[in-house]
Amino acid sequence: MDPRSAGEPDANPRARRGAIDDSHWSRARTEKNRAIIEYYRERSRAPGVKEGGGERNFYCMACDGVIPFEPEHSNCPHCQAAIDPHVKRYFNWVEINDTPRGDARFALTVLFVAGLVIGGLWWLVRQSA
């Protein structure tokens, strides 16, 4: 017969709180997550977080403040930092919609220079033969 069902005290010397004892992973790892818990507590104090918001709000990259998705903003309403319209920081990810324009231009420049070098080497080989 189970001693707990008979109203006897728990024979297990470990402390119990509800249905989860101290050996449960959520309690055993409490100290390991201290930095993350503090980070989220600090984020909950950011401007606009207490007021809540809609499901498509995003966060400022500078002050962690909540920015409404609509209407589009060019500056953060809390810290006035510039907002890139192609980058949105949500709760646990950053969404980048477009690649920066400079990436394609740089790749084309590298290809052009490489073509010139290869063409020049080919011309030198043809001249010496």
C-alpha positions as CSV (number, residue, x, y, z in Angstrom):
1,M,0.0,0.0,0.0
2,D,1.3,3.5,-0.9
3,P,2.1,5.4,2.3
4,R,0.9,8.7,0.7
5,S,-2.6,7.3,0.0
6,A,-3.0,6.3,3.7
7,G,-2.4,9.9,4.9
8,E,1.1,9.2,6.2
9,P,3.8,11.7,5.6
10,D,5.9,11.3,2.5
11,A,8.7,8.8,3.1
12,N,10.9,10.7,0.5
13,P,13.2,13.0,2.4
14,R,13.4,15.4,-0.6
15,A,11.3,18.5,-0.3
16,R,8.1,18.5,-2.4
17,R,6.3,21.5,-3.8
18,G,3.1,20.4,-5.5
19,A,3.6,17.6,-8.0
20,I,7.2,18.6,-8.8
21,D,10.0,17.8,-6.4
22,D,13.5,19.4,-6.3
23,S,15.0,16.8,-8.6
24,H,12.7,17.8,-11.5
25,W,14.6,19.4,-14.4
26,S,12.8,22.7,-14.0
27,R,13.9,23.1,-10.4
28,A,17.3,21.4,-10.7
29,R,18.4,23.9,-13.4
30,T,17.2,27.0,-11.7
31,E,20.7,28.4,-11.1
32,K,21.9,27.6,-14.6
33,N,19.3,29.9,-16.2
34,R,19.8,32.9,-13.9
35,A,21.4,35.1,-16.6
36,I,18.6,34.4,-19.1
37,I,15.9,35.0,-16.5
38,E,17.5,38.3,-15.6
39,Y,17.8,39.2,-19.3
40,Y,14.0,38.6,-19.8
41,R,13.2,40.5,-16.6
42,E,15.2,43.5,-17.9
43,R,13.5,43.2,-21.3
44,S,10.1,43.4,-19.6
45,R,11.0,46.8,-18.3
46,A,11.7,48.2,-21.8
47,P,9.6,51.1,-23.0
48,G,6.2,50.0,-24.2
49,V,6.4,46.4,-23.0
50,K,4.2,47.0,-20.0
51,E,1.5,48.5,-22.2
52,G,1.4,45.3,-24.2
53,G,0.6,45.4,-27.9
54,G,-0.5,43.5,-31.0
55,E,0.8,40.2,-32.3
56,R,3.0,41.9,-35.0
57,N,4.8,44.4,-32.9
58,F,8.6,44.3,-33.0
59,Y,11.4,45.6,-30.8
60,C,13.9,48.4,-31.2
61,M,17.4,47.2,-31.8
62,A,18.8,50.0,-29.6
63,C,16.4,50.3,-26.5
64,D,14.3,47.0,-26.7
65,G,11.2,49.2,-26.8
66,V,8.0,47.9,-28.4
67,I,7.3,49.5,-31.8
68,P,3.9,49.0,-33.5
69,F,4.1,47.2,-36.8
70,E,1.6,49.5,-38.4
71,P,2.1,52.4,-39.3
72,E,5.7,52.2,-40.5
73,H,8.2,54.1,-38.4
74,S,11.5,55.6,-39.5
75,N,12.6,56.3,-35.9
76,C,12.0,54.5,-32.6
77,P,9.2,56.3,-30.7
78,H,11.2,55.8,-27.5
79,C,14.9,56.5,-28.2
80,Q,14.6,58.0,-31.7
81,A,17.1,55.5,-33.1
82,A,16.8,55.0,-36.9
83,I,14.8,51.9,-37.9
84,D,15.9,49.9,-41.0
85,P,12.6,49.0,-42.8
86,H,14.1,45.7,-43.9
87,V,15.0,44.4,-40.5
88,K,12.5,43.6,-37.7
89,R,13.5,42.2,-34.3
90,Y,10.7,40.1,-32.8
91,F,10.7,38.4,-29.4
92,N,13.2,35.7,-30.1
93,W,14.4,36.2,-33.7
94,V,15.4,38.9,-36.2
95,E,13.7,38.9,-39.6
96,I,15.7,40.4,-42.5
97,N,13.4,40.8,-45.6
98,D,15.9,42.0,-48.2
99,T,19.6,41.7,-48.7
100,P,21.5,45.0,-48.5
101,R,21.9,46.6,-51.9
102,G,25.7,46.8,-51.5
103,D,26.1,43.0,-51.6
104,A,25.2,42.6,-55.3
105,R,27.3,45.5,-56.3
106,F,30.3,44.2,-54.4
107,A,29.9,40.7,-56.0
108,L,29.7,42.2,-59.5
109,T,32.8,44.3,-58.9
110,V,34.8,41.2,-57.7
111,L,33.6,39.3,-60.8
112,F,34.6,42.1,-63.1
113,V,38.1,42.4,-61.6
114,A,38.6,38.6,-61.7
115,G,37.6,38.7,-65.4
116,L,40.1,41.4,-66.1
117,V,42.9,39.5,-64.3
118,I,42.0,36.2,-66.1
119,G,41.7,38.1,-69.5
120,G,45.1,39.8,-68.9
121,L,46.8,36.5,-68.1
122,W,45.3,34.9,-71.1
123,W,46.5,37.8,-73.3
124,L,50.0,37.5,-71.9
125,V,50.1,33.7,-72.5
126,R,49.0,34.3,-76.1
127,Q,51.6,37.0,-76.7
128,S,54.5,34.9,-75.4
129,A,53.5,31.9,-77.5
